[in-house]
Amino acid sequence: MRDFVLDAPNENRYTYFVAYYGKDFQKQTAVLNVRHDFTDSIQDLHVKIRSRINEVLGLETPSCYHILALAAPEVIPV
């Protein structure tokens, strides 16, 4: 059986996530994504996700995130 995530080319992966912010993190962003290489370390992916959140919410906004799809090889239509 073919593994569509592992067998796809390493570049241009898409990780989708939502960020939570506000008092007690009760507010949620829309689904956000970052483009990255499959060989990126977890730390590098975390930095890219934090950077994307900072673009959307601003540098001073405390937030956390939840990954919905990790390293999908193709863009997920919305």
Secondary structure, 3 states (H helix, E strand, C coil): CCCCCCCCCCCCEEEEEEEEECHHHCEECCCEEEEECCCCCHHHHHHHHHHHHHHHHCCCCCEEEEEEEEEECCCCCC
